[in-house]
Amino acid sequence: AAKELMRQLSHRTAMRIMNDLESKGSTVRNPSAYCSTAARKARQRQERRHNHAEEEGRPSTVEEEVVDIVNHYAALELEDDTADETGIKKAYRKLVLKWHPDKHPTDRDEAEERIRALNEAYEVLGNPAKRNAYDQQRRAVEMRRLGKVLRSVINIKTDLPRECMLQPVGYPDKFVRYAAHASGRGAQCFVQSRAEARREGSDITLEDFLPFFEATKLSFWWLPEVASMCRIRAAELGTRETKGEAVRAAKAGGLNLAFRVDAHESETDSAVKLMEARKGERKEMVNFIVMPSPYYEGAFRFEAAYHQGWFIAFRPPTGLRMVPHVE
């Protein structure tokens, strides 16, 4: 049955399922059942896209489009392979002067939008580390477009640190962030860049540099049930149980990234929330399986441990969601 279902899919989709199965390794107890379930879901997605396209009166495609990331080189009118540090700085200064809003009184909105794009491009390309990460992500998107996959040799527990920051692939300037009162009430998580934080009136001064990144620190608590199962916690947020103190990386508890699919959520995705959970509590909402990305070296996927096929994903502009499929 699994083979027949897989034959009904396109080559790219079938290869994606097989690669996901390989990346999960021993966490999948029944590979045949896994492939059957994944193939059925893929067929259902294709049928929904086809029906939606017919309703809108446009042609449908079997494969989902691979969404490209923002082209910072184009924003600075540069060629990818020839741009050096001096050229990037020169192009940025030239275009900032060209698009200064005072020079475009009749089209000030477009000029301000150009200036924002230039600032965001220079913040990434003007920093060697950020530029390297950005170039890697562009290559990863191209690999996805070509249907190529990586054969990762990553060791999840040793290569993923206990504490880190998370960025969605394709958005090298954005970070998963969180906010809450000291008691843990009103906790929420979202995706945001420093430029977006500035536009909202925060993160303006040098003193605010650390607060921005403090709210991006996440810690992992590895669980014994499965080798790559963990909980992802807001490292700097305390709860009533911890008396407002941040939870340690190796300890249970704290505010965890969590989700719940119910009548109040979409049929196709669910918002990621922050939820307090002690050892053994709410495991169906807060436990994740970590696996290496098949497209981007050094990146990871987070699948809901008790909802097979649901992954953490970024939905622009700021949404952090659980979706029943990722490319």
DRENVEXMAR-316140 format. One line per field, with one value per residue (C-alpha): residue in three letters; residue number from 1; chain; x, z, y. Coordinates in steps of 0.001 Angstrom, whole numbers. Example, Ala and Ser with C-alpha at 12.3 -4.5 7.8 and 13.67 -1.06 7.14 Angstrom:
2
r <- (ALA SER)
k <- (1 2)
c <- (A A)
c1 <- (12300 13670)
c3 <- (7800 7140)
c2 <- (-4500 -1060)
REM end
This chain:
327
r <- (ALA ALA LYS GLU LEU MET ARG GLN LEU SER HIS ARG THR ALA MET ARG ILE MET ASN ASP LEU GLU SER LYS GLY SER THR VAL ARG ASN PRO SER ALA TYR CYS SER THR ALA ALA ARG LYS ALA ARG GLN ARG GLN GLU ARG ARG HIS ASN HIS ALA GLU GLU GLU GLY ARG PRO SER THR VAL GLU GLU GLU VAL VAL ASP ILE VAL ASN HIS TYR ALA ALA LEU GLU LEU GLU ASP ASP THR ALA ASP GLU THR GLY ILE LYS LYS ALA TYR ARG LYS LEU VAL LEU LYS TRP HIS PRO ASP LYS HIS PRO THR ASP ARG ASP GLU ALA GLU GLU ARG ILE ARG ALA LEU ASN GLU ALA TYR GLU VAL LEU GLY ASN PRO ALA LYS ARG ASN ALA TYR ASP GLN GLN ARG ARG ALA VAL GLU MET ARG ARG LEU GLY LYS VAL LEU ARG SER VAL ILE ASN ILE LYS THR ASP LEU PRO ARG GLU CYS MET LEU GLN PRO VAL GLY TYR PRO ASP LYS PHE VAL ARG TYR ALA ALA HIS ALA SER GLY ARG GLY ALA GLN CYS PHE VAL GLN SER ARG ALA GLU ALA ARG ARG GLU GLY SER ASP ILE THR LEU GLU ASP PHE LEU PRO PHE PHE GLU ALA THR LYS LEU SER PHE TRP TRP LEU PRO GLU VAL ALA SER MET CYS ARG ILE ARG ALA ALA GLU LEU GLY THR ARG GLU THR LYS GLY GLU ALA VAL ARG ALA ALA LYS ALA GLY GLY LEU ASN LEU ALA PHE ARG VAL ASP ALA HIS GLU SER GLU THR ASP SER ALA VAL LYS LEU MET GLU ALA ARG LYS GLY GLU ARG LYS GLU MET VAL ASN PHE ILE VAL MET PRO SER PRO TYR TYR GLU GLY ALA PHE ARG PHE GLU ALA ALA TYR HIS GLN GLY TRP PHE ILE ALA PHE ARG PRO PRO THR GLY LEU ARG MET VAL PRO HIS VAL GLU)
k <- (1 2 3 4 5 6 7 8 9 10 11 12 13 14 15 16 17 18 19 20 21 22 23 24 25 26 27 28 29 30 31 32 33 34 35 36 37 38 39 40 41 42 43 44 45 46 47 48 49 50 51 52 53 54 55 56 57 58 59 60 61 62 63 64 65 66 67 68 69 70 71 72 73 74 75 76 77 78 79 80 81 82 83 84 85 86 87 88 89 90 91 92 93 94 95 96 97 98 99 100 101 102 103 104 105 106 107 108 109 110 111 112 113 114 115 116 117 118 119 120 121 122 123 124 125 126 127 128 129 130 131 132 133 134 135 136 137 138 139 140 141 142 143 144 145 146 147 148 149 150 151 152 153 154 155 156 157 158 159 160 161 162 163 164 165 166 167 168 169 170 171 172 173 174 175 176 177 178 179 180 181 182 183 184 185 186 187 188 189 190 191 192 193 194 195 196 197 198 199 200 201 202 203 204 205 206 207 208 209 210 211 212 213 214 215 216 217 218 219 220 221 222 223 224 225 226 227 228 229 230 231 232 233 234 235 236 237 238 239 240 241 242 243 244 245 246 247 248 249 250 251 252 253 254 255 256 257 258 259 260 261 262 263 264 265 266 267 268 269 270 271 272 273 274 275 276 277 278 279 280 281 282 283 284 285 286 287 288 289 290 291 292 293 294 295 296 297 298 299 300 301 302 303 304 305 306 307 308 309 310 311 312 313 314 315 316 317 318 319 320 321 322 323 324 325 326 327)
c <- (A A A A A A A A A A A A A A A A A A A A A A A A A A A A A A A A A A A A A A A A A A A A A A A A A A A A A A A A A A A A A A A A A A A A A A A A A A A A A A A A A A A A A A A A A A A A A A A A A A A A A A A A A A A A A A A A A A A A A A A A A A A A A A A A A A A A A A A A A A A A A A A A A A A A A A A A A A A A A A A A A A A A A A A A A A A A A A A A A A A A A A A A A A A A A A A A A A A A A A A A A A A A A A A A A A A A A A A A A A A A A A A A A A A A A A A A A A A A A A A A A A A A A A A A A A A A A A A A A A A A A A A A A A A A A A A A A A A A A A A A A A A A A A A A A A A A A A A A A A A A A A A A A A A A A A A A A A A A A A A A A A A A A A A)
c1 <- (0 2798 4583 1404 681 4245 4020 1069 3244 5695 9336 10244 7496 8308 11998 11131 9150 11971 14516 12357 12075 15844 16438 14102 16081 15098 12379 10046 8979 6943 8510 5791 2996 4939 5295 1611 466 2856 1819 -1886 -1328 692 -2121 -4676 -2573 -2305 -6064 -6774 -4397 -6002 -9532 -8530 -6936 -10073 -12233 -10021 -10026 -6277 -4173 -2981 484 1337 4320 4305 6334 9641 9459 12684 14182 14528 17337 19527 22047 19368 18329 21893 22080 24980 25932 26092 29552 31382 30356 33129 33030 34087 31605 28758 29476 29843 26582 24725 25891 25136 21598 20787 21563 19603 16479 16490 12807 13541 14529 11194 8509 5840 6579 7798 6227 8205 11409 10933 10285 13487 15447 14105 15122 18576 19095 18013 20229 23268 22713 23027 25589 27734 28362 30593 28975 25428 26360 27804 24609 22497 24476 24102 20354 20131 22001 19638 16615 18201 18784 15108 14137 16265 14943 18380 18796 21647 22932 23472 25963 24771 24597 21508 22455 26078 25708 22623 23648 21610 20950 20711 18663 16386 16106 13768 15664 15429 15248 18780 17795 14844 14770 12204 11441 9165 7629 5741 5258 7649 5012 4858 1331 509 3466 3706 6253 6745 9381 11016 14118 15946 14874 11218 11774 13193 10158 7964 9846 12134 15708 16959 19964 23070 21734 18781 21023 21233 17523 16605 18762 18004 14417 15658 17465 15952 17053 16569 15623 16364 13919 14799 11873 13453 17026 16095 13024 13134 11278 12113 11878 12106 15456 15010 11399 10501 7209 5334 6866 10396 9474 10297 13750 14769 14696 18037 18752 19038 15971 12316 9586 9535 7614 7748 7024 3702 707 -2783 -5009 -8608 -11803 -10357 -7437 -7145 -7604 -4185 -2043 -1922 -241 2853 2351 4310 2949 4059 4639 6416 8011 5581 2882 1264 3741 1436 1667 5277 7423 9270 11416 14520 15954 18468 17156 17553 18250 20283 23525 23457 19683 17130 13451 11163 8310 5559 6368 2738 1371 3327 3961 3378 6399 7289 7248 7475 4476 5403 5331 5659 3760 5255 3020 2695 1902 1106 3866 7173 9218)
c3 <- (0 868 -2452 -4448 -2639 -3197 -6938 -7220 -6111 -8100 -7883 -5830 -3275 -2936 -2447 219 2153 1889 3003 5984 6914 6758 8887 11597 11823 14658 15924 13285 14451 11335 8164 5901 7939 8061 4255 3761 6076 4540 987 1800 3316 267 -2040 66 -123 -3907 -4236 -2020 -4113 -7321 -6099 -4814 -8174 -10039 -7807 -8630 -12340 -12659 -13692 -10885 -10446 -8820 -6892 -4416 -5409 -3643 -2169 -2716 57 -187 -2576 -632 -3476 -5863 -3314 -3463 -7257 -6872 -8458 -5948 -6841 -7438 -4420 -1901 1366 -266 -3111 -711 1369 -1727 -3246 26 481 -3145 -3031 391 -1021 -4199 -2342 515 1098 900 -2751 -3530 -2084 -4494 -3843 -290 589 -2109 -1067 2574 1524 -555 2391 4655 2074 1766 5533 5920 3017 4387 7905 6460 3672 5610 8317 7143 9464 8519 4839 5007 6644 4078 1150 2615 2864 -743 -1820 280 -1477 -4842 -3718 -2811 -6208 -7896 -5623 -4158 -563 1948 3628 7072 9562 12385 15905 17316 21004 20535 17595 18919 22035 25218 24735 21407 19240 16424 13011 10188 7080 4440 6964 8321 10127 12053 15399 17409 20357 23388 25913 29183 32648 35368 36604 33174 32522 29073 27550 23790 21089 17649 14957 14669 13365 15121 12322 13017 16730 15998 13917 16867 19045 20917 20508 19558 21802 22434 25887 24194 22158 24937 25866 22259 22180 25743 24587 21879 24162 24089 26054 25340 27803 26274 27134 27664 25717 22271 21438 19672 21732 23657 25023 23898 26647 26889 28685 30258 31438 34903 36195 39474 40239 39755 41599 38534 38032 34628 34345 33924 30655 32243 34485 33761 33907 32654 29747 26752 23070 22657 20381 20389 17404 18378 17156 17681 15308 11543 9921 8305 11050 14732 16575 18626 22199 25433 27989 31498 31894 34597 34153 32491 31985 28659 26681 23657 23433 24380 23240 19911 17758 16383 13003 10583 7617 4322 2461 4679 6356 10079 10237 12129 11942 14958 14626 17218 18973 19349 16124 13319 10366 12205 12196 13548 10674 10171 8659 7710 8930 12569 12998 14476 13560 13594 10091 8905 6314 5511 2322)
c2 <- (0 2423 1794 2363 5630 6832 6064 8436 11368 13429 12420 15491 14947 11236 12042 14603 11988 9439 12010 13002 9323 8934 12026 10684 7428 5120 7488 5992 2543 1663 3162 1752 3357 6621 6705 5833 8635 11178 10205 10541 13982 15051 13933 15812 18991 18679 18194 21230 23383 22106 22833 26256 27106 26023 28202 31188 30362 29886 26879 24622 23128 19835 21155 23999 27033 27459 30937 32846 34950 38694 39680 42101 42248 43501 46137 47505 46978 44539 41222 38360 37029 40295 42348 43019 44970 48239 47854 47120 50213 52413 51171 51667 55271 56140 54753 56230 59666 58917 57798 60275 61153 64883 64373 62711 65026 63754 60066 60047 56669 54836 56606 55602 52011 52036 53406 50628 48007 49559 49640 46022 44946 46741 45384 41860 42287 44745 42141 39228 36667 37683 37779 34266 32960 34818 33369 29871 30341 31514 28393 26288 27811 27016 23414 23137 24504 21842 19085 18308 17127 16959 13816 15265 13838 16115 14702 16396 16507 17541 19940 21739 23719 23721 27412 29220 31577 30422 32062 30999 29892 32595 35449 36008 39211 37736 35902 33984 36287 36202 38548 38187 39621 38467 36012 34352 35628 36906 35054 35123 34361 35875 36488 39891 41666 44490 46832 45964 46495 49941 50883 49940 52404 50001 48783 52247 52788 50723 49813 48118 45798 43216 43340 42556 39441 38410 37923 35514 33041 29559 26503 22806 20111 16717 13936 10269 8752 9303 10274 13521 14529 17788 20775 24317 26915 30688 30858 34291 34013 32847 31473 31482 28091 29448 32679 34733 33218 31842 28048 26286 24488 21029 21424 20684 23332 26891 28390 26054 26543 24772 24405 22942 22248 22927 24553 28019 27418 27110 23710 24065 25536 26435 29294 28521 29717 29769 27333 26391 22645 20687 17271 14858 17501 18460 16395 16237 20046 20801 17846 18113 15843 17578 16596 18136 20108 18223 21489 23799 22752 23472 24059 21990 21092 20788 18303 17893 14604 13531 15041 13406 15676 18995 21347 24787 27286 31034 32805 36407 39024 37879 34622 31470 28554 24789 23573 20032 20042 21724 21634)
REM end
